[in-house]
Amino acid sequence: MIAVIDNYDSFTYNLVQYLGELGAEVRVFRNDAITVDSLERTAPSHLIVSPGPGTPEHDAGISNEAIRRLHGRIPILGVCLGHQCIAHVFGGRVSRAAVPMHGKVSRITHQGGTLFDGIASAFDATRYHSLTVEEPLPDVLRITARASDGDIMGIEHRDAPTMGVQFHPESILTRDGKRMLANLLSLGTERQTNRVAEASLTLPSAIQRALERNHLTSAQAEAVMMQIMDGQATPAQIGAFLAALRAKGETIDEIVGMARGMRKHATLVRTTRQPLIDTCGTGGDGAHTFNISTTAAFVVAAAGVAVAKHGNRSVSSQAGSADVLQALGIRLDLSPEQVGRCIDEVGFGFLFAPALHPAMKHAIGPRREMSVRTVFNVLGPLTNPAEASLQLIGVYDRTLVEPLAHVLADLGSEAAMVVSSADGLDELSITGANLVAELKQGTVSTYVLDPAEYGLSRASLNDIRGGSAEDNAVITREVLAGQRSPRRDMVLLNAAAALRIAGCVADVRAGLALAAEIIDTGRATAVLDRLIAYTQGAA
């Protein structure tokens, strides 16, 4: 039975209706018409604390005490006022919002967590509130969602399924609101116990499981990653785990869990622009091409799609995305706040991985000393610190194409393509046919994309090779200036795919035409010049 505390709000009955449609048995109790002792005797399987007027300190009746009493015993969800009650109970502060939101729809971006399993990382939701939870939160709570204006929209207890949302999942205008409630209902007490047990898996135990070729659940993999990122693992343990995992073969659940753990340790970049797209690939193809995805990103940004380009220095070429951008005159040392404003104002921001994933310092040594590919090679594109919901990911290994598309689906991506060329480039290539796994509306479809079908001439790897960072910067400038070459065709093809992902065009053919127009009218170069000017002027 689901117990709902009604804080005298009409939206309570929308919640009850959704829960009923999900097959739940629901009992509603007014916040001043029952004691917590009596509520306990009803033996609820879940508790939902409803929206309502007023403040958590003075107007929520038994809500606060019910949260205290039942926390850790059953799953708890607070909505609006209920969300504020959870923050209040654990020592958080609730204050008047800078801008009251009454009946307003906002873009919400979530950071994972129980309530958002399987939901796109960015979605629209309805807000009705004059108060907001302040930062910093108490250590026992973490932020799971934010609005585009920066207000906290979701919180979750770190050690138990007690969570809150400031927006209204029960509103008809909240995308996936019913799915969120279904996720809550899936947390029965038996599953909760299992999740706690899974989350307590130690790294030595995980190593043993992998050596015995037993797969980890996503919760176990996340727990292992949290230990690594928290500095609780020795270099020997990290190396042993990565080697055992690779020898066994990483599963979708394991990659999902490790990506979630890494995301939780990332320094977030906040921006008002949504949706965001990232064209970050895995690297590691060893082909020494020029910086194709980075150059294509300028074309995409010039089409009006906000780009949050995640990247690093060289992995398999002489120049990674960070190297070539620096050679173009773009500063890499911006703060997360400056990068967010850059995306807002320029439509393009570079997310320099070492600066935004500080916890990765614990894994750098073992990765360097192992000198072999590990799961970390694919985690970079899955852990964008601006939480881009649209992605074009190139991978060095065709066997990863379809699995990584399913990983993105599980992580809540809105739309994506995972691609690899016939000769192993982590790009869509004009050197031959390409394998594509496309995520759209929650479904993954796999197909072959042959550039010849779109009128693009086949080229050799030598035609698209790059050089040093300075050489590749010159190539980027030449392509964006409209110079005809196989390199231009590579950029057109990858930009076309990204434009399709972003919904700017219906298909790749239309994307090729739009990308060519953007380049030939100088719009892509203009974005590059604005990015240079912004970063050089950032104080």
Buried (B, 14 or more C-beta within 10 A) or exposed (E): EBBBBBBBBEBBBBBBEBBEEBEBEBEBBBBEEBEBEEBBEEEBBBBBBBBBEBBBEEBBBBBBBBBEBBBEBBBBBBBBBBBBBBBBBBEBBBEEBEEEBEEBBBBBBBBBBBBBBBBBBBBBBBBBBEBBBEEEBBEBBBBBBBBBBBBBBBBBBEEBBBBBBBBBBBBEBBBBBBBBBBBBBEBEEEEBEEBBEBBEBBBEBBBEBBBEEEBBBBBBBBBBBBBBBEEEBEBEBBBBBBBBBBEBEBBBBBBBBBBBBBBBBBBBBBBBBBBBBBBBBBBBBEBBBBBBBBBBBBBBBBBEBBBBBBBBBBBBBBBBBBBBBBBBBBBBEBEBEBBBBBBBBBBBBBBBBEBBBEBBEBBEEBBEEBEEBBBBBBBBBBBBBBBBBBBBBBBBBBEBBBBBBBBBBBBBBBBBBBBBBBBBBBBBBBBBBBBBBBBBEEEBEEEEBEBEEBEBEBBEBEBBBBBBBBBBBBBBBBBBEBEEBBBBBBBBBBBBBBBBBBEBBEEBBBBBBBBBEBBEEBBBBBBBBBBBEBBEEBE
